[in-house]
Amino acid sequence: MSSSLRLPRAARVAALVDSPLPEPLPNVALIQVPDTRKALGKLATYARQQYKAKVIGVAGSNGKTSTKHLIDAALRMRLSGSISPKSFNNDIGVPLTIFPADPNQDYLVLEMGTNHHGEIKVLSDMAQPDIGVITNCGAEHLEGLDDLLGVRRENAHLISGLRKNGLLVVNGDDPDLIAAIGDYKGKVITFGFGTGNNLFATDILCGPSGTEFSLNDSRHRFFIPMLGKHSACNALAAIAVAKRLGVPEEEIIEGLAHSDGPEMRLQLQPVGNVTVLNDAYNANPNSMRAAIETAAGLTMSGRRIAVLGDMRELGRSSERYHREIGQFAANQGQFDLLFCVGAQCKFVAEAALQAGFSRKKTGMVSRLRDCFDEDSRPPEGW
């Protein structure tokens, strides 16, 4: 990496720049490089190579952040480590997670996201994970990844930077994803709901306080304070990582029971006399289905209302996926009202009506705040 360096005396702060500043900054070292993002990645790789810590990279369409938290919970009873804050999962966020990490800790969990071809390879080559996790692959960022096959191939590039003797933990319920990682010659552990996986969840119980399941039909029960059947699947990935790093099963059980979920991902929040299931961080078809299924399955009294918004970056398939969500919501048979917000959500409303949902119980607005405007036309009963 060619660069020019101007180092003031006693400088404690450095900045990567791609062009000289008109005036020098006091006590700031300026490191001029052709491309600041690439330079940041090279510095992160150098820092990572100094670490004793086992690096775990988590990729996939859904559940990356939740799985990252679950891995941390499964490990921290016995080991010390850190995870990326929030969704620091691109070529800026991953370096900014690596730099402050304690090089003598036992583990570092990195989240790796993508919205265009080649991004996962860059992040994997940068971070050189000892363990790679692919949670699942679904319709996401299709404007940049083209189609589901493109999503699978992109996430499969996590194997690019995996270290020698590394481990790949992958959702085995997706045969096309398994085919996409077929070139990987290292050790693979599969997880999912199918009994053909190395790790599978059975006897799953979902309630308002969390999700309970058995591992491989054993008598040992695992509980995680996260909602939805899919949370059990995310927990399986965390169990696989913890077992690889030598954490005893009883400590994994204890750690997972005290895990903390990320904000705005299926959070139950009381608002006066109303209980809100907040899943507003982001959405794609798989996460939307999981949220709808979770809301429909919760034991509760009173009316059950679904407020659904647009799913972005679905490209030419956007209308199709929004219509599928509308039909899915209607087929649950649990919602008293369906409120659709946004331009694309008109397809959700149309499909729900076609699937038999009552027109009197379906509302459509372009902005959420219109729900509260005098001139809006909410469905009867609001």
C-alpha positions as CSV (number, residue, x, y, z in Angstrom):
1,M,0.0,0.0,0.0
2,S,1.8,3.1,-1.2
3,S,1.2,6.2,0.9
4,S,2.7,9.4,2.0
5,L,2.9,10.1,5.7
6,R,3.1,13.4,7.5
7,L,3.5,12.8,11.3
8,P,3.3,15.8,13.6
9,R,5.2,15.5,16.9
10,A,3.2,13.8,19.6
11,A,0.4,12.9,17.2
12,R,-2.3,10.8,18.9
13,V,-4.8,10.7,16.1
14,A,-4.4,9.6,12.5
15,A,-6.6,10.0,9.5
16,L,-6.6,8.2,6.1
17,V,-7.1,10.7,3.3
18,D,-7.1,10.3,-0.5
19,S,-6.0,13.9,-1.1
20,P,-4.0,16.5,0.8
21,L,-5.8,18.9,3.1
22,P,-5.4,22.6,2.4
23,E,-4.2,23.2,5.9
24,P,-2.5,20.8,8.3
25,L,-4.4,19.7,11.4
26,P,-2.7,20.0,14.8
27,N,-1.5,16.8,16.3
28,V,-3.1,14.7,13.5
29,A,-1.2,12.3,11.3
30,L,-2.4,12.3,7.7
31,I,-1.9,9.1,5.8
32,Q,-2.6,9.7,2.1
33,V,-3.6,6.7,0.1
34,P,-5.2,6.1,-3.3
35,D,-8.4,4.5,-1.8
36,T,-9.3,5.1,1.8
37,R,-11.7,2.1,2.1
38,K,-9.2,-0.3,0.7
39,A,-6.5,1.0,2.9
40,L,-8.9,0.7,5.9
41,G,-9.4,-3.0,5.0
42,K,-5.7,-3.7,4.7
43,L,-5.0,-2.1,8.1
44,A,-7.9,-4.2,9.5
45,T,-6.3,-7.4,8.1
46,Y,-3.0,-6.5,9.6
47,A,-4.6,-5.9,13.0
48,R,-6.6,-9.2,12.8
49,Q,-3.4,-11.1,12.1
50,Q,-2.0,-10.0,15.4
51,Y,-5.0,-11.4,17.4
52,K,-5.0,-14.5,19.5
53,A,-8.8,-14.4,19.3
54,K,-10.8,-16.9,17.2
55,V,-12.7,-14.8,14.7
56,I,-16.2,-15.8,13.8
57,G,-17.8,-14.4,10.7
58,V,-21.6,-14.4,10.4
59,A,-23.2,-13.9,7.0
60,G,-26.7,-14.7,5.5
61,S,-29.9,-13.0,4.5
62,N,-31.7,-13.1,7.8
63,G,-30.8,-13.4,11.5
64,K,-27.2,-12.2,11.3
65,T,-27.5,-9.8,14.2
66,S,-29.6,-12.1,16.3
67,T,-27.2,-15.0,15.7
68,K,-24.2,-12.8,16.5
69,H,-25.8,-12.0,19.9
70,L,-26.6,-15.7,20.5
71,I,-23.0,-16.7,19.7
72,D,-21.7,-14.2,22.2
73,A,-24.2,-15.5,24.8
74,A,-23.2,-19.1,24.3
75,L,-19.5,-18.3,24.6
76,R,-19.3,-15.7,27.4
77,M,-19.9,-18.1,30.3
78,R,-16.5,-19.5,29.8
79,L,-14.6,-17.2,27.3
80,S,-14.0,-13.5,26.9
81,G,-14.7,-11.7,23.7
82,S,-16.5,-9.0,21.8
83,I,-19.0,-8.6,18.9
84,S,-19.6,-6.0,16.3
85,P,-21.8,-3.1,17.5
86,K,-25.3,-2.9,15.9
87,S,-25.0,-3.8,12.2
88,F,-21.4,-2.8,11.5
89,N,-21.2,-5.3,8.6
90,N,-19.7,-3.6,5.6
91,D,-16.1,-2.7,4.5
92,I,-16.2,0.2,7.0
93,G,-18.0,-1.4,9.8
94,V,-15.9,-4.6,9.9
95,P,-12.6,-2.7,10.2
96,L,-14.1,-0.4,12.9
97,T,-15.0,-3.6,14.8
98,I,-11.6,-5.2,14.4
99,F,-9.5,-2.1,15.5
100,P,-10.7,-1.7,19.1
101,A,-10.9,-5.4,19.9
102,D,-8.7,-6.7,22.6
103,P,-6.0,-8.8,20.8
104,N,-5.7,-11.2,23.8
105,Q,-9.4,-12.0,24.0
106,D,-10.7,-15.4,23.2
107,Y,-13.2,-14.6,20.4
108,L,-14.4,-11.8,18.1
109,V,-17.8,-12.1,16.3
110,L,-18.1,-10.1,13.1
111,E,-21.3,-9.6,11.1
112,M,-20.8,-9.6,7.3
113,G,-23.5,-8.1,5.1
114,T,-23.8,-7.6,1.4
115,N,-26.0,-5.8,-1.2
116,H,-23.8,-6.4,-4.3
117,H,-21.7,-9.1,-5.8
118,G,-18.2,-9.5,-4.3
119,E,-18.7,-7.8,-1.0
120,I,-18.7,-11.0,1.2
121,K,-15.4,-12.1,-0.4
122,V,-13.8,-8.8,0.4
123,L,-15.0,-9.0,4.0
124,S,-14.0,-12.6,4.4
125,D,-10.5,-12.1,3.0
126,M,-10.1,-9.1,5.3
127,A,-11.2,-10.8,8.5
128,Q,-9.9,-14.3,7.8
129,P,-12.4,-16.0,10.1
130,D,-11.6,-19.2,11.9
131,I,-15.3,-20.1,11.9
132,G,-17.8,-19.0,9.2
133,V,-21.6,-19.0,9.8
134,I,-24.2,-18.7,7.0
135,T,-27.6,-18.3,8.7
136,N,-29.8,-18.7,5.6
137,C,-30.4,-17.3,2.1
138,G,-33.5,-15.6,1.0
139,A,-34.8,-12.8,-1.3
140,E,-32.7,-9.7,-0.3
141,H,-30.9,-6.9,-2.1
142,L,-32.0,-8.3,-5.4
143,E,-31.3,-5.0,-7.1
144,G,-27.6,-5.8,-6.6
145,L,-27.6,-9.6,-6.3
146,D,-30.0,-10.4,-9.2
147,D,-31.9,-13.4,-7.9
148,L,-31.9,-16.1,-5.2
149,L,-29.1,-18.0,-6.9
150,G,-27.1,-14.8,-6.8
151,V,-27.8,-14.4,-3.0
152,R,-26.6,-17.9,-2.3
153,R,-23.5,-17.6,-4.4
154,E,-22.6,-14.3,-2.8
155,N,-23.0,-15.6,0.8
156,A,-21.1,-18.8,-0.1
157,H,-18.0,-16.5,-0.7
158,L,-17.6,-16.5,3.0
159,I,-15.4,-19.6,2.5
160,S,-12.9,-17.4,0.6
161,G,-11.1,-16.1,3.6
162,L,-11.7,-19.0,6.1
163,R,-8.5,-20.1,7.7
164,K,-6.9,-23.4,7.2
165,N,-8.5,-26.0,9.5
166,G,-11.5,-23.6,9.8
167,L,-15.1,-24.6,10.3
168,L,-18.1,-23.6,8.2
169,V,-21.5,-23.7,10.0
170,V,-24.3,-23.6,7.4
171,N,-28.1,-23.9,7.2
172,G,-28.6,-27.4,5.9
173,D,-32.3,-26.9,5.2
174,D,-31.4,-25.1,2.0
175,P,-30.0,-27.7,-0.5
176,D,-29.2,-25.0,-3.0
177,L,-27.0,-23.2,-0.4
178,I,-25.3,-26.5,0.4
179,A,-24.6,-26.9,-3.4
180,A,-23.2,-23.3,-3.5
181,I,-20.6,-24.1,-0.8
182,G,-19.7,-27.4,-2.5
183,D,-16.2,-26.3,-3.3
184,Y,-15.3,-26.0,0.3
185,K,-13.1,-28.9,1.4
186,G,-12.9,-28.1,5.1
187,K,-15.1,-29.2,8.0
188,V,-18.8,-28.3,7.6
189,I,-21.5,-28.5,10.3
190,T,-25.1,-28.2,9.1
191,F,-28.0,-27.0,11.3
192,G,-31.8,-26.5,10.8
193,F,-35.1,-28.1,11.4
194,G,-34.5,-31.1,9.2
195,T,-33.4,-34.2,11.1
196,G,-30.7,-34.8,8.5
197,N,-28.7,-31.9,9.8
198,N,-25.8,-32.3,12.3
199,L,-27.7,-30.1,14.7
200,F,-31.5,-29.9,14.5
201,A,-34.3,-28.5,16.8
202,T,-37.3,-30.5,17.9
203,D,-40.2,-30.1,20.2
204,I,-40.2,-26.3,19.7
205,L,-42.4,-24.2,22.0
206,C,-42.9,-20.5,21.2
207,G,-44.3,-18.1,23.8
208,P,-44.3,-14.4,24.7
209,S,-41.2,-14.8,26.8
210,G,-39.1,-16.7,24.2
211,T,-38.5,-20.0,22.5
212,E,-37.7,-23.4,23.9
213,F,-36.5,-26.5,22.0
214,S,-34.6,-29.8,22.3
215,L,-31.3,-30.4,20.5
216,N,-31.3,-33.5,18.3
217,D,-34.2,-35.1,20.2
218,S,-32.2,-35.1,23.4
219,R,-33.7,-34.6,26.9
220,H,-31.7,-31.4,27.3
221,R,-33.9,-28.3,26.7
222,F,-32.6,-25.0,25.5
223,F,-34.4,-21.7,26.1
224,I,-33.7,-18.3,24.4
225,P,-35.5,-15.1,25.3
226,M,-36.2,-14.3,21.6
227,L,-39.5,-14.8,19.8
228,G,-40.3,-17.0,16.9
229,K,-39.6,-20.5,15.7
230,H,-36.8,-19.2,13.5
231,S,-34.9,-18.1,16.7
232,A,-34.4,-21.8,17.5
233,C,-32.6,-22.1,14.2
234,N,-30.3,-19.2,14.9
235,A,-29.5,-20.7,18.3
236,L,-28.4,-23.9,16.6
237,A,-25.7,-22.0,14.8
238,A,-24.5,-20.5,18.1
239,I,-24.5,-24.0,19.7
240,A,-22.3,-25.2,16.8
241,V,-19.8,-22.4,17.3
242,A,-19.7,-22.8,21.1
243,K,-19.1,-26.6,20.9
244,R,-16.3,-26.0,18.4
245,L,-14.6,-23.7,20.9
246,G,-14.9,-26.2,23.7
247,V,-17.8,-24.7,25.8
248,P,-19.6,-27.5,27.7
249,E,-23.3,-27.9,26.9
250,E,-24.6,-27.0,30.3
251,E,-22.8,-23.6,30.0
252,I,-24.2,-23.1,26.5
253,I,-27.7,-23.7,27.9
254,E,-27.1,-21.2,30.7
255,G,-25.6,-18.6,28.4
256,L,-28.3,-18.8,25.8
257,A,-31.0,-18.4,28.5
258,H,-29.6,-15.0,29.4
259,S,-29.0,-13.7,25.8
260,D,-30.0,-10.3,24.7
261,G,-31.7,-9.7,21.3
262,P,-31.0,-6.8,19.0
263,E,-33.3,-3.8,19.1
264,M,-36.3,-3.6,16.8
265,R,-36.2,-7.3,15.9
266,L,-39.3,-8.9,17.2
267,Q,-39.4,-7.0,20.4
268,L,-42.6,-7.0,22.5
269,Q,-43.2,-3.5,23.8
270,P,-46.2,-2.3,25.9
271,V,-47.6,1.1,24.8
272,G,-50.4,1.9,27.1
273,N,-53.0,-0.8,26.8
274,V,-51.5,-2.0,23.5
275,T,-48.7,-4.5,23.1
276,V,-46.5,-3.8,20.0
277,L,-44.4,-6.5,18.3
278,N,-41.7,-4.2,17.0
279,D,-39.8,-5.7,14.0
280,A,-39.2,-2.4,12.3
281,Y,-35.4,-2.4,11.8
282,N,-35.5,-3.8,8.2
283,A,-37.4,-6.3,6.2
284,N,-37.2,-8.8,3.4
285,P,-39.7,-11.5,2.5
286,N,-38.3,-14.1,4.9
287,S,-38.1,-11.8,7.8
288,M,-41.5,-10.4,7.1
289,R,-43.0,-14.0,7.0
290,A,-41.3,-14.7,10.3
291,A,-42.7,-11.6,11.9
292,I,-46.2,-12.3,10.6
293,E,-46.0,-15.9,11.7
294,T,-44.8,-14.9,15.2
295,A,-47.5,-12.3,15.6
296,A,-50.2,-14.7,14.5
297,G,-49.0,-17.4,16.9
298,L,-48.8,-15.3,20.1
299,T,-51.3,-16.1,22.8
300,M,-53.2,-12.9,23.5
301,S,-56.6,-11.2,24.1
302,G,-58.1,-8.4,22.2
303,R,-57.7,-7.5,18.5
304,R,-54.6,-8.5,16.5
305,I,-53.5,-5.9,14.0
306,A,-50.8,-6.2,11.4
307,V,-49.1,-2.9,10.2
308,L,-46.8,-3.8,7.3
309,G,-44.5,-1.6,5.4
310,D,-42.5,-1.7,2.1
311,M,-39.7,-4.2,1.6
312,R,-36.9,-2.4,-0.3
313,E,-34.2,-3.4,-2.9
314,L,-36.2,-6.3,-4.4
315,G,-35.8,-5.0,-7.9
316,R,-38.0,-6.5,-10.6
317,S,-39.4,-9.1,-8.2
318,S,-40.7,-6.5,-5.8
319,E,-44.4,-6.8,-6.8
320,R,-44.3,-10.6,-6.7
321,Y,-42.8,-10.7,-3.2
322,H,-45.2,-8.1,-1.8
323,R,-48.1,-10.0,-3.2
324,E,-46.8,-13.2,-1.6
325,I,-46.7,-11.4,1.8
326,G,-50.3,-10.2,1.4
327,Q,-51.5,-13.7,0.7
328,F,-49.4,-15.1,3.6
329,A,-50.8,-12.6,6.1
330,A,-54.4,-13.3,5.0
331,N,-53.9,-17.1,5.2
332,Q,-52.9,-16.9,8.9
333,G,-56.5,-16.3,9.7
334,Q,-55.5,-14.5,12.9
335,F,-55.5,-10.7,12.1
336,D,-58.5,-8.5,12.8
337,L,-57.1,-5.6,10.8
338,L,-54.4,-5.3,8.1
339,F,-52.8,-1.9,7.6
340,C,-50.4,-1.4,4.7
341,V,-48.0,1.5,4.6
342,G,-46.0,2.6,1.5
343,A,-46.1,2.5,-2.3
344,Q,-45.2,-1.1,-2.7
345,C,-47.5,-2.3,0.0
346,K,-50.5,-1.7,-2.2
347,F,-49.6,-5.1,-3.6
348,V,-49.8,-6.6,-0.1
349,A,-53.3,-5.1,0.4
350,E,-54.5,-6.3,-3.1
351,A,-53.2,-9.8,-2.5
352,A,-54.7,-10.0,0.9
353,L,-58.1,-9.0,-0.5
354,Q,-57.8,-11.6,-3.2
355,A,-57.0,-14.2,-0.6
356,G,-60.3,-13.4,1.2
357,F,-59.3,-10.8,3.7
358,S,-62.2,-8.4,4.4
359,R,-62.1,-5.1,2.6
360,K,-63.6,-3.4,5.6
361,K,-60.6,-4.6,7.6
362,T,-57.9,-3.5,5.2
363,G,-56.3,0.0,5.1
364,M,-53.8,1.5,2.8
365,V,-51.7,4.7,3.2
366,S,-48.5,6.0,1.8
367,R,-47.0,7.2,5.1
368,L,-47.4,5.8,8.6
369,R,-48.3,9.2,10.0
370,D,-51.3,9.3,7.7
371,C,-52.8,6.7,10.1
372,F,-53.4,9.6,12.4
373,D,-54.4,12.4,10.0
374,E,-58.1,13.5,9.8
375,D,-58.2,13.0,6.1
376,S,-56.8,9.4,6.1
377,R,-59.2,6.5,5.5
378,P,-58.4,3.8,8.0
379,P,-60.4,0.6,8.0
380,E,-63.7,0.4,10.0
381,G,-63.1,-0.4,13.6
382,W,-59.9,1.6,14.1
